[in-house]
Amino acid sequence: MTSVLATEAEDDGKDVWIFGYGSLVWKADFPFAEKRTGYIKGFLRRFYQNSIDHRGTAEKPGRVVTLIHSHDADSKVWGMGYRIASKEKHMVLQHLDHREKNGYERHSVNFYPYPSIQHQFDDPQPILLYVATQDNPSFAGHDDELEVIAEQILASAGQSGRNPEYVYKLAEAMRQLYPGEEDDHLFELEKILLKRDQQVLVKTADGSVEGDVNRSELSKEG
């Protein structure tokens, strides 16, 4: 199910912007004409959605992020905005609808590009994003402590890889793209996982992250 505004955006014949706040921050699996760093307001990023495909299975679900409304209207969720050309829009939205079929709905919100460009994007612009509904079967609720979420993540893997890798890559992307900005929920979860995980991501020479290796192998390398 999609909102009225989100449906109208699909049919208006114009380019459309998509906001990524999870794995789409570091990897877009669709064609796009432009990408911009930025944020949306009034939401919080939380690991409150079970993943039974990308980072887990039906028997052993992983955890991925969704958005919940914040009591603070000025709270920010940093992510990546992608401009989809009108000729690609229908195909990309169909792809994303299928990709996010496990309980997510498409909505339209305001996007604030960062850093701002003088005479461009002076005002927020509409952008589409996918948010897990709280009544979908995979919604995990928001009562679990981070330690409980971490235990579930450590035990999970899916078609896109190990669940901890998802957390590490998202946290690293936030630090690289938005140095100094805090995401307490994400960074604290990362800290807990790094203490318990037997495998960690490896940084390459250019500062990017790829793969993961056993902690014992790292200690052998010195």
GULO-541708 format. One line per field, with one value per residue: residue number from 1; chain; z, y, x of N, C-alpha, C, O in turn. Coordinates in Angstrom, 1 decimal. Layout:
N
seq	(NUM	...)
mol	(A	...)
n_pz	(Z	...)
n_py	(Y	...)
n_px	(X	...)
ca_pz	(Z	...)
ca_py	(Y	...)
ca_px	(X	...)
c_pz	(Z	...)
c_py	(Y	...)
c_px	(X	...)
o_pz	(Z	...)
o_py	(Y	...)
o_px	(X	...)
END
This chain:
222
seq	(1	2	3	4	5	6	7	8	9	10	11	12	13	14	15	16	17	18	19	20	21	22	23	24	25	26	27	28	29	30	31	32	33	34	35	36	37	38	39	40	41	42	43	44	45	46	47	48	49	50	51	52	53	54	55	56	57	58	59	60	61	62	63	64	65	66	67	68	69	70	71	72	73	74	75	76	77	78	79	80	81	82	83	84	85	86	87	88	89	90	91	92	93	94	95	96	97	98	99	100	101	102	103	104	105	106	107	108	109	110	111	112	113	114	115	116	117	118	119	120	121	122	123	124	125	126	127	128	129	130	131	132	133	134	135	136	137	138	139	140	141	142	143	144	145	146	147	148	149	150	151	152	153	154	155	156	157	158	159	160	161	162	163	164	165	166	167	168	169	170	171	172	173	174	175	176	177	178	179	180	181	182	183	184	185	186	187	188	189	190	191	192	193	194	195	196	197	198	199	200	201	202	203	204	205	206	207	208	209	210	211	212	213	214	215	216	217	218	219	220	221	222)
mol	(A	A	A	A	A	A	A	A	A	A	A	A	A	A	A	A	A	A	A	A	A	A	A	A	A	A	A	A	A	A	A	A	A	A	A	A	A	A	A	A	A	A	A	A	A	A	A	A	A	A	A	A	A	A	A	A	A	A	A	A	A	A	A	A	A	A	A	A	A	A	A	A	A	A	A	A	A	A	A	A	A	A	A	A	A	A	A	A	A	A	A	A	A	A	A	A	A	A	A	A	A	A	A	A	A	A	A	A	A	A	A	A	A	A	A	A	A	A	A	A	A	A	A	A	A	A	A	A	A	A	A	A	A	A	A	A	A	A	A	A	A	A	A	A	A	A	A	A	A	A	A	A	A	A	A	A	A	A	A	A	A	A	A	A	A	A	A	A	A	A	A	A	A	A	A	A	A	A	A	A	A	A	A	A	A	A	A	A	A	A	A	A	A	A	A	A	A	A	A	A	A	A	A	A	A	A	A	A	A	A	A	A	A	A	A	A	A	A	A	A	A	A)
n_pz	(0.0	-0.8	-0.1	-1.1	-2.2	-2.8	-4.8	-6.8	-7.5	-9.0	-11.3	-12.5	-14.6	-14.2	-13.0	-10.1	-6.6	-4.5	-1.1	0.7	3.6	4.8	3.6	1.1	1.4	1.0	-1.2	-4.2	-6.0	-8.5	-11.5	-11.5	-11.9	-10.5	-7.3	-3.9	-0.7	2.4	4.5	6.4	8.3	11.6	12.2	13.4	13.1	13.3	14.4	14.0	12.4	11.3	9.2	6.7	4.4	3.0	5.1	6.8	7.6	7.2	9.2	11.0	11.5	10.6	11.6	10.4	9.4	10.0	10.0	12.6	13.9	15.4	18.6	18.5	16.2	14.8	14.7	13.0	10.3	8.6	5.3	1.9	-1.0	-4.1	-7.5	-9.8	-13.2	-15.3	-17.3	-16.3	-14.0	-13.5	-13.7	-11.8	-9.4	-9.3	-9.0	-6.4	-4.9	-4.9	-3.8	-1.2	-0.2	2.2	4.2	4.0	3.3	0.8	1.0	0.9	1.8	3.1	1.8	2.8	1.3	1.8	1.7	1.4	-1.7	-3.0	-4.2	-5.2	-4.2	-2.0	-0.5	1.1	-0.7	-2.2	-1.5	-2.0	0.2	1.9	4.5	7.2	8.2	11.3	11.8	10.2	9.6	10.1	11.7	14.4	16.8	19.4	21.9	22.6	24.1	23.1	23.4	23.1	20.5	19.3	19.8	18.2	15.7	15.5	15.1	12.6	9.0	5.5	2.1	1.2	2.8	5.9	8.9	10.8	9.2	7.8	9.7	10.4	8.0	7.5	9.7	9.3	6.9	7.7	9.4	7.5	5.6	7.1	9.2	12.7	13.2	15.2	15.8	18.0	18.5	16.3	16.5	19.1	19.0	17.0	18.6	20.6	19.0	17.9	20.1	20.6	18.2	16.2	13.7	11.7	9.8	7.2	6.7	3.7	1.9	1.0	2.8	2.6	3.3	3.2	2.9	5.5	8.2	10.3	13.8	15.0	12.9	12.3	14.6	14.2	12.1	13.1)
n_py	(-1.2	2.3	5.8	8.5	10.7	9.6	7.8	9.6	10.8	8.8	8.9	11.3	12.0	13.2	13.5	11.7	11.6	9.4	8.3	6.9	5.2	3.0	0.2	1.3	3.6	3.1	1.5	1.4	-0.3	0.2	2.2	5.6	9.2	11.2	11.7	12.8	13.8	14.2	14.9	13.9	15.1	14.8	12.1	8.9	6.6	3.2	-0.2	-2.0	-3.8	-7.0	-9.1	-11.4	-12.2	-10.5	-10.1	-12.2	-15.2	-16.9	-18.7	-17.9	-14.8	-11.7	-8.4	-5.2	-1.7	0.6	3.4	5.5	7.7	10.7	12.4	14.9	17.3	18.3	16.4	14.5	12.3	11.1	10.4	9.2	10.8	9.9	10.8	9.9	9.4	10.4	8.6	6.2	5.8	4.3	1.7	1.6	2.1	0.0	-2.1	-1.3	-1.5	-4.2	-5.1	-4.1	-5.5	-6.8	-5.8	-3.0	0.4	2.9	6.3	9.9	12.5	15.5	16.4	17.4	18.6	18.2	19.3	22.5	24.0	27.1	29.0	26.7	24.1	25.6	25.4	22.6	19.6	17.3	13.9	10.3	7.6	4.4	2.9	0.7	-0.6	-0.6	-2.7	-4.7	-8.2	-8.6	-6.6	-5.8	-4.5	-2.0	-2.4	-4.0	-4.2	-2.9	-4.9	-7.2	-7.0	-7.0	-9.7	-11.1	-10.2	-11.1	-13.8	-14.1	-14.3	-13.7	-13.6	-11.4	-11.4	-11.5	-10.5	-8.7	-7.3	-5.5	-3.6	-2.6	-1.5	0.5	2.1	2.9	4.3	6.5	7.8	8.5	10.1	12.0	13.3	13.8	14.0	12.5	9.3	7.7	5.2	3.6	3.7	2.8	0.2	-0.9	-0.8	-2.7	-5.0	-5.2	-5.9	-8.4	-9.9	-12.4	-11.9	-9.3	-6.2	-5.4	-2.6	-1.0	0.4	2.9	3.7	2.7	0.0	-3.5	-6.9	-9.4	-10.6	-13.2	-12.6	-13.8	-14.2	-11.6	-11.0	-12.7	-11.5	-9.2)
n_px	(0.8	0.5	1.0	-1.3	0.0	2.5	1.7	0.7	3.1	4.3	2.9	3.1	4.8	7.3	10.7	11.8	12.6	14.3	14.6	17.2	17.9	19.0	20.5	20.6	22.0	24.7	24.8	23.2	20.8	19.7	19.1	20.2	19.9	21.2	22.7	22.4	23.6	21.9	19.0	16.1	13.3	11.8	11.7	13.0	15.7	15.6	16.3	14.0	12.7	12.1	14.1	13.5	14.6	16.8	18.7	18.4	16.4	13.3	13.1	15.1	15.1	16.7	17.7	16.7	16.7	14.0	11.8	10.6	8.1	9.2	9.1	10.2	10.0	12.1	14.1	16.6	17.1	19.8	20.8	20.7	19.8	18.4	18.0	15.7	15.3	12.6	12.0	12.9	11.5	9.1	9.9	12.0	10.5	8.8	10.7	11.7	9.4	9.0	11.4	11.1	9.0	8.5	6.7	6.9	5.8	5.3	6.0	5.7	7.9	9.6	12.8	16.0	18.6	22.2	25.5	23.8	23.1	23.7	21.0	19.9	17.8	16.9	14.7	13.0	12.6	10.2	10.4	10.5	10.1	10.6	8.8	8.4	5.3	3.7	2.0	2.7	3.6	6.3	7.2	9.1	8.6	9.2	10.3	12.4	15.6	18.8	20.8	19.4	18.5	21.0	21.8	20.1	20.8	23.5	23.2	22.2	21.8	21.4	20.3	21.7	23.9	25.8	24.1	25.3	27.2	25.6	24.9	27.5	28.4	26.5	26.9	29.5	29.2	27.7	29.5	31.4	30.1	28.7	30.4	30.7	28.0	25.4	24.1	22.7	21.3	22.1	25.0	25.5	24.5	26.2	28.6	28.1	27.8	30.4	31.9	31.1	31.1	32.6	33.6	34.7	34.4	36.7	38.8	39.7	42.6	41.7	39.9	37.4	35.0	34.9	33.8	34.3	36.2	37.5	38.0	40.1	41.8	42.6	44.1	46.2	47.5	48.5)
ca_pz	(0.0	-0.9	0.1	-2.3	-2.7	-3.4	-6.0	-7.7	-7.9	-10.0	-12.5	-13.0	-15.7	-13.8	-12.3	-8.7	-5.7	-3.5	0.0	1.3	5.0	5.2	2.7	0.0	1.7	0.4	-2.4	-4.9	-7.0	-9.6	-12.2	-11.0	-12.6	-9.5	-5.9	-3.0	0.7	3.0	5.7	6.5	9.7	12.3	12.2	14.0	12.4	14.4	14.0	14.5	11.4	11.0	7.8	6.4	3.1	2.7	6.2	7.7	6.9	7.9	10.4	11.8	11.0	11.1	11.9	9.5	9.9	9.5	10.6	13.4	14.1	16.6	19.3	18.2	14.8	14.2	14.7	11.6	9.8	7.5	4.3	0.6	-2.0	-5.5	-8.5	-10.8	-14.4	-15.5	-18.2	-15.5	-12.7	-13.3	-13.5	-10.5	-8.3	-9.3	-8.4	-5.0	-4.3	-4.7	-2.8	0.2	0.0	3.5	5.3	3.9	2.4	0.1	1.5	0.5	2.8	2.6	1.9	2.9	0.8	2.6	2.1	0.6	-2.8	-3.2	-5.3	-5.5	-3.1	-0.8	0.2	1.0	-1.9	-1.9	-1.8	-1.6	1.0	2.4	6.0	7.6	9.0	12.6	11.9	9.3	10.3	10.4	12.6	15.7	18.0	19.9	23.3	22.8	24.3	22.1	23.6	22.5	19.0	18.9	19.8	17.0	14.5	15.5	14.7	11.4	7.7	4.5	0.7	1.0	3.6	7.4	9.4	11.4	8.2	7.5	10.8	10.3	6.8	7.7	10.7	8.7	5.9	8.4	9.8	6.4	4.9	8.1	10.4	13.8	13.4	16.1	15.6	19.2	18.4	15.4	16.9	20.3	18.5	16.4	19.6	21.2	18.1	17.7	21.3	20.6	16.9	15.9	12.4	11.6	8.5	7.0	6.0	2.7	2.0	0.7	3.9	2.4	4.0	2.4	3.4	6.9	8.5	11.7	14.7	15.3	11.8	12.4	15.6	13.7	11.1	13.9)
ca_py	(0.0	3.5	7.0	9.1	11.5	8.7	7.3	10.6	11.0	7.8	9.1	12.7	12.2	14.0	12.8	11.5	11.4	8.3	8.5	5.7	5.3	1.7	-0.3	2.2	4.7	2.8	0.7	1.5	-1.4	0.7	3.3	6.9	10.3	12.0	11.4	13.9	13.6	15.0	14.3	14.2	15.6	14.2	10.6	8.2	5.4	2.1	-1.6	-2.5	-4.6	-8.3	-9.4	-12.8	-12.4	-9.9	-10.3	-13.3	-16.2	-17.0	-19.5	-17.1	-13.5	-10.7	-7.1	-4.1	-0.4	1.3	4.7	5.8	9.2	11.3	13.5	16.1	17.6	18.7	15.3	14.3	11.0	11.3	9.3	9.5	11.0	9.6	11.3	8.9	10.0	10.0	7.4	5.0	5.9	3.2	0.5	1.6	2.0	-1.4	-2.8	-1.0	-2.1	-5.7	-5.2	-3.7	-6.1	-7.4	-4.9	-1.5	1.2	4.0	7.6	11.1	13.4	16.5	16.1	18.6	18.3	18.7	20.7	23.2	24.7	28.4	29.1	25.4	23.4	26.4	24.8	21.2	19.0	16.0	12.6	9.1	6.6	3.2	2.8	-0.5	-0.4	-1.3	-3.8	-5.8	-9.4	-8.6	-5.5	-6.4	-3.7	-1.1	-2.7	-4.7	-3.5	-3.1	-6.2	-8.3	-6.8	-7.5	-11.2	-11.6	-9.8	-11.9	-15.1	-14.1	-14.1	-13.9	-13.7	-10.3	-11.5	-11.6	-9.3	-7.7	-6.5	-4.5	-2.6	-2.0	-0.7	1.6	3.0	3.5	5.3	7.7	8.5	9.1	11.1	13.0	13.3	14.6	13.8	11.3	8.4	6.9	3.9	2.9	3.6	1.9	-1.2	-1.2	-1.0	-3.9	-6.1	-5.3	-6.5	-9.8	-10.5	-13.1	-11.5	-7.8	-5.7	-4.9	-1.4	-1.0	1.5	4.1	4.0	2.0	-1.3	-4.6	-8.2	-9.5	-11.7	-13.7	-11.8	-14.5	-14.0	-10.3	-11.0	-13.3	-10.6	-8.2)
ca_px	(0.0	1.3	0.2	-1.8	1.1	3.5	1.1	0.7	4.5	4.6	2.1	3.1	5.7	8.5	11.7	11.4	13.7	14.1	15.5	17.7	18.4	19.5	21.6	20.7	23.0	26.1	24.7	21.9	20.7	18.8	19.7	19.8	20.6	22.0	22.6	22.8	23.5	20.9	18.3	14.6	13.1	10.7	11.8	14.2	16.1	15.6	16.3	12.7	12.0	12.7	14.4	13.5	15.2	18.1	19.7	17.9	15.5	12.0	13.4	16.0	15.1	17.6	17.1	17.1	16.2	12.9	11.7	9.4	8.0	9.9	8.4	10.9	9.8	13.4	15.1	17.0	17.7	20.7	20.8	21.1	18.7	18.6	17.0	15.4	14.8	11.2	11.9	13.3	10.8	8.1	10.7	12.7	9.6	8.3	11.8	11.8	8.2	9.2	12.5	10.7	7.7	8.3	6.1	7.2	5.0	5.9	5.5	6.4	8.2	10.5	14.2	16.8	20.0	23.3	25.4	22.9	23.7	23.1	20.0	19.3	17.3	16.8	13.5	13.0	11.9	9.5	11.1	9.8	10.9	9.8	8.7	7.7	4.1	3.8	1.1	3.1	4.0	7.8	7.6	9.6	8.3	10.2	10.5	13.6	16.8	19.8	21.5	18.5	18.6	22.3	21.9	19.4	21.6	24.7	22.8	21.4	22.4	20.4	20.8	22.6	25.1	25.6	23.4	26.2	27.8	24.7	25.1	28.8	28.5	25.6	27.5	30.7	28.7	27.2	30.7	32.2	29.3	28.2	31.2	30.2	26.5	25.2	22.9	23.0	20.8	23.0	26.4	25.6	24.3	27.5	29.6	27.8	28.2	31.9	32.4	30.7	31.2	33.8	34.0	34.6	34.6	38.0	38.9	40.7	43.5	41.1	39.0	36.1	34.9	34.4	33.9	34.6	37.1	37.5	38.8	41.4	42.7	43.2	45.1	47.4	48.1	49.2)
c_pz	(0.0	-0.6	-1.2	-3.0	-3.4	-4.7	-7.1	-8.3	-9.0	-11.3	-13.1	-14.1	-15.4	-13.2	-10.8	-7.9	-4.8	-2.4	0.6	2.6	5.6	4.2	1.5	0.2	0.9	-0.9	-3.0	-6.0	-8.1	-10.2	-11.6	-11.8	-11.8	-8.1	-5.0	-1.5	1.3	4.1	5.6	8.0	10.3	12.5	13.0	13.3	13.5	13.7	14.5	13.5	11.2	9.5	7.6	5.1	3.0	3.8	7.2	6.9	7.7	9.2	11.4	11.3	11.5	11.4	10.9	10.0	9.3	10.2	11.5	13.6	15.4	17.3	19.0	16.7	14.1	14.2	13.3	11.4	8.6	6.6	3.0	-0.3	-3.4	-6.4	-9.6	-12.0	-14.7	-16.3	-17.4	-14.3	-12.5	-13.0	-12.2	-9.3	-8.2	-8.6	-6.9	-4.3	-4.0	-3.7	-1.4	0.5	1.4	4.5	5.1	3.0	1.9	0.6	0.9	1.6	2.2	2.8	1.9	2.5	1.6	1.9	1.1	-0.5	-3.0	-4.4	-5.8	-4.2	-1.8	0.1	0.1	-0.2	-1.5	-2.3	-1.3	-0.7	1.4	3.9	6.3	8.5	10.3	12.8	10.9	10.1	10.8	11.3	14.0	16.9	18.4	21.4	23.6	23.1	23.3	22.2	23.0	21.0	18.5	18.8	18.6	15.8	14.4	14.9	13.4	10.1	6.7	3.1	0.4	1.9	5.1	7.9	10.1	10.4	7.8	8.5	10.6	9.1	6.9	8.6	10.1	7.6	6.6	8.9	8.7	5.7	5.8	9.3	11.4	14.1	14.2	15.7	16.8	19.0	17.5	16.0	18.2	19.9	17.8	17.5	20.3	20.3	17.9	18.9	21.2	19.3	16.8	14.5	12.3	10.2	8.4	6.2	4.9	2.8	1.8	1.7	3.7	3.2	3.1	3.1	4.9	7.2	10.0	12.6	15.0	14.1	11.8	13.5	15.1	12.8	11.9	13.6)
c_py	(1.2	4.7	7.6	9.9	10.7	8.1	8.3	10.9	10.0	8.1	10.5	13.0	13.0	13.0	12.7	11.2	10.3	8.5	7.1	6.0	4.0	1.3	0.6	3.3	4.4	2.0	0.8	0.5	-1.1	1.9	4.7	8.0	11.2	11.5	12.6	13.4	14.6	14.3	14.6	14.5	14.8	12.7	10.2	6.9	4.3	0.7	-2.3	-3.4	-5.9	-8.4	-10.9	-13.1	-11.9	-10.2	-11.4	-14.3	-16.2	-17.8	-18.7	-15.7	-12.6	-9.4	-6.0	-2.8	-0.1	2.7	4.8	7.3	9.6	12.3	14.9	16.3	17.9	17.6	14.9	12.8	11.3	10.1	9.8	9.7	10.7	10.1	10.3	9.6	9.5	8.7	6.1	4.9	4.7	1.9	0.4	1.5	0.6	-2.3	-2.6	-1.6	-3.6	-5.9	-5.0	-4.3	-6.6	-6.4	-3.4	-0.9	2.4	5.3	8.7	12.0	14.6	16.1	17.4	18.2	18.9	18.3	21.4	23.9	26.0	28.5	27.8	24.8	24.2	26.0	23.3	20.7	17.7	14.9	11.4	8.2	5.5	3.1	1.5	-0.1	-1.2	-2.5	-4.9	-7.0	-9.4	-7.4	-6.1	-5.6	-2.8	-1.2	-3.4	-3.8	-3.8	-4.4	-7.3	-8.2	-7.3	-9.0	-11.7	-11.3	-10.8	-13.3	-15.2	-13.8	-14.4	-13.8	-12.5	-10.3	-11.5	-10.3	-8.3	-6.8	-5.3	-3.3	-1.9	-1.1	0.6	2.6	3.7	4.5	6.6	8.5	9.2	10.2	12.3	13.0	14.3	14.5	12.5	10.6	7.3	5.5	3.0	2.6	2.7	0.5	-1.7	-1.6	-2.4	-5.1	-6.3	-6.0	-8.0	-10.6	-11.2	-12.7	-10.0	-7.4	-5.3	-3.6	-1.5	0.3	2.9	4.5	3.3	0.6	-2.3	-5.9	-8.2	-10.7	-12.0	-12.9	-12.4	-14.3	-12.6	-10.3	-11.7	-12.4	-9.5	-6.8)
c_px	(0.9	0.4	-0.3	-0.7	2.1	3.0	1.1	2.1	4.8	4.0	2.2	4.1	7.0	9.5	11.2	12.6	13.3	15.1	15.9	18.3	19.0	20.6	21.7	21.6	24.3	26.0	23.3	21.9	19.7	19.5	19.3	20.5	21.4	21.8	23.1	22.7	22.5	20.1	16.8	14.4	11.8	10.6	13.0	14.4	16.2	15.6	15.1	12.0	12.8	13.0	14.4	14.0	16.6	19.1	19.3	17.1	14.3	12.2	14.2	16.1	16.2	16.9	17.6	16.4	14.8	12.9	10.5	9.3	8.6	9.0	9.0	10.8	11.1	14.4	15.4	17.4	18.5	20.7	21.2	19.9	19.2	17.6	16.9	14.7	13.4	11.1	12.2	12.4	9.9	8.9	11.4	11.7	9.0	9.4	11.8	10.5	8.4	10.3	12.1	9.3	7.4	7.9	6.3	6.2	5.7	5.2	6.3	6.6	9.1	11.9	15.0	18.2	21.1	24.6	24.5	23.7	23.0	22.2	19.4	18.9	17.2	15.7	13.6	12.2	11.2	10.4	10.3	10.7	9.9	9.9	7.9	6.5	4.2	2.9	1.5	3.7	5.5	8.2	7.9	9.3	9.4	10.4	11.8	14.8	17.9	20.6	20.7	18.6	19.9	22.4	21.2	20.2	22.8	24.4	22.2	22.2	21.3	21.1	21.7	23.8	24.7	25.0	24.3	26.8	26.9	24.8	26.4	28.9	27.6	26.3	28.7	30.3	28.3	28.4	31.4	31.4	28.9	29.1	30.7	28.8	26.3	24.0	23.1	22.5	21.7	24.4	26.5	25.4	25.6	28.5	29.3	28.2	29.7	32.5	32.2	31.0	32.5	34.3	33.8	34.9	36.1	38.0	40.0	41.5	42.8	40.0	37.6	36.1	34.4	34.7	34.0	35.4	37.0	38.4	40.2	42.4	43.4	44.3	46.4	48.2	48.8	48.7)
o_pz	(0.7	-0.7	-2.2	-4.2	-4.5	-5.7	-8.3	-9.5	-9.9	-12.3	-14.1	-14.6	-16.4	-12.8	-10.4	-8.4	-4.3	-2.6	0.9	2.8	6.7	4.0	0.8	-0.8	0.4	-1.6	-2.4	-6.9	-8.6	-9.7	-11.3	-12.3	-12.3	-7.8	-5.4	-1.2	0.7	4.6	4.8	8.9	9.6	12.9	13.2	12.9	14.5	12.7	15.3	13.7	11.0	8.7	8.2	4.6	2.9	3.5	8.3	5.6	8.8	10.2	12.7	10.6	12.7	11.5	10.7	10.9	8.1	10.9	11.2	13.6	16.4	16.6	19.2	15.9	12.9	13.7	12.4	12.3	7.5	7.0	2.9	-0.3	-3.8	-6.2	-10.2	-11.9	-14.4	-16.1	-17.8	-13.6	-11.4	-12.1	-11.5	-8.4	-7.1	-7.8	-6.1	-3.1	-2.9	-2.8	-0.5	1.3	1.7	5.6	6.0	2.0	2.6	0.6	0.4	2.4	1.0	3.8	1.1	3.2	2.2	1.6	-0.1	-0.4	-3.1	-5.5	-6.7	-3.2	-0.7	1.3	-0.8	-0.6	-0.6	-3.3	-0.3	-0.9	1.3	4.4	5.7	9.4	10.3	13.8	10.7	11.2	11.7	11.6	14.6	18.0	17.9	22.1	24.7	22.5	22.5	21.2	22.4	20.4	17.5	17.9	18.0	14.9	13.3	14.4	12.9	10.2	6.9	3.0	-0.5	1.9	5.5	7.4	9.9	10.6	7.5	8.1	10.7	9.2	6.4	8.4	10.3	7.5	6.0	8.8	8.8	5.4	5.4	10.4	11.2	15.2	14.0	15.3	16.6	19.4	17.8	15.9	18.4	20.5	18.1	17.4	20.6	20.8	17.9	18.8	21.8	19.3	17.2	14.1	12.8	9.5	9.4	5.2	5.2	3.6	2.3	1.6	4.7	3.7	2.2	3.8	5.6	6.4	10.8	12.1	15.1	14.4	11.4	13.3	15.5	12.7	11.3	14.2)
o_py	(1.3	4.6	7.3	9.9	11.1	8.0	8.1	11.2	10.3	7.7	10.8	14.2	13.3	11.9	13.5	10.7	10.2	8.8	6.3	6.9	4.0	2.1	0.6	4.0	5.3	1.8	0.4	0.4	-1.9	2.5	4.8	7.8	11.8	10.9	13.2	12.7	15.6	13.3	15.5	14.2	14.3	12.2	10.9	6.2	4.5	0.5	-3.3	-3.8	-5.9	-7.9	-11.6	-14.3	-12.6	-10.5	-11.4	-14.2	-15.7	-17.5	-18.9	-15.3	-12.7	-9.4	-6.0	-2.9	-0.5	3.0	4.2	8.0	8.9	13.0	15.9	15.5	17.8	17.8	15.0	12.2	11.7	9.0	10.8	8.8	11.1	9.9	9.9	10.3	8.4	7.9	5.0	3.8	4.1	1.2	-0.6	0.8	0.1	-3.2	-3.6	-2.0	-4.1	-6.8	-5.7	-3.8	-6.9	-6.3	-2.7	-1.5	2.9	5.4	8.6	12.3	14.6	15.5	18.3	17.6	20.0	17.2	20.9	24.2	26.0	28.1	27.8	24.8	23.8	26.2	22.8	21.4	17.0	14.9	11.5	8.2	5.5	3.1	1.3	0.7	-2.3	-3.2	-5.9	-6.8	-10.1	-7.3	-6.9	-6.1	-2.9	-0.2	-3.4	-2.7	-4.8	-5.0	-8.2	-9.2	-8.0	-9.6	-12.7	-12.2	-11.2	-14.0	-16.3	-13.0	-15.2	-13.9	-12.6	-9.4	-11.6	-9.2	-7.1	-5.6	-4.2	-2.1	-0.6	0.0	1.6	3.8	4.9	5.6	7.6	9.7	10.3	11.2	13.4	12.7	15.4	14.9	11.5	11.1	6.3	4.6	1.9	1.5	2.0	-0.4	-2.8	-2.6	-3.1	-6.1	-7.4	-6.7	-8.8	-11.8	-10.6	-13.1	-9.5	-8.1	-4.8	-3.5	-2.0	1.2	3.9	5.5	3.4	0.2	-2.1	-6.1	-7.2	-11.7	-11.3	-12.5	-11.8	-14.3	-12.5	-9.6	-11.3	-12.5	-8.9	-5.9)
o_px	(1.9	-0.9	0.3	-0.6	2.7	3.8	1.4	2.2	5.6	4.5	1.6	4.1	7.7	9.2	10.4	13.6	12.2	16.3	15.1	19.1	19.4	21.6	22.7	22.0	24.9	27.0	22.3	22.8	19.0	20.4	18.1	21.6	22.3	20.7	24.0	21.7	22.3	20.6	16.4	15.3	11.0	9.6	14.0	13.5	17.0	15.1	15.2	10.8	14.0	12.2	15.2	13.9	17.6	20.3	19.7	17.0	14.2	11.5	14.1	17.1	16.6	15.7	18.8	15.5	14.5	13.8	9.4	10.3	8.5	8.2	8.4	11.4	11.1	15.6	14.5	18.0	17.9	20.6	22.0	19.0	20.3	16.4	17.9	13.7	13.1	10.1	11.8	12.4	10.0	8.5	11.3	12.0	8.7	9.1	12.0	10.6	8.0	10.2	12.6	8.5	6.3	8.5	5.9	5.7	6.6	4.0	7.4	5.7	9.3	12.3	14.7	19.0	20.9	24.8	24.3	24.9	21.7	22.7	18.6	19.6	17.5	15.7	14.1	11.3	11.7	11.2	9.6	11.9	8.7	11.0	6.8	6.6	4.8	2.9	0.8	4.2	5.8	9.4	7.1	9.6	10.5	10.8	12.3	14.9	17.7	21.0	21.3	18.6	20.0	23.0	21.7	20.3	23.1	25.2	21.7	23.2	20.5	22.3	22.5	24.7	23.6	25.2	24.0	27.1	27.4	24.8	26.5	29.5	28.0	26.3	29.0	31.0	28.6	28.4	31.9	32.0	28.8	28.6	30.4	28.3	27.0	23.0	23.7	23.3	22.1	24.9	27.5	26.1	26.0	29.3	30.3	28.7	30.1	33.5	33.0	31.1	33.6	35.4	32.8	35.6	36.7	37.3	41.1	41.3	43.2	39.3	36.8	37.2	33.5	35.7	33.8	35.4	36.5	39.5	41.2	43.6	44.5	45.3	47.5	49.4	49.7	49.2)
END
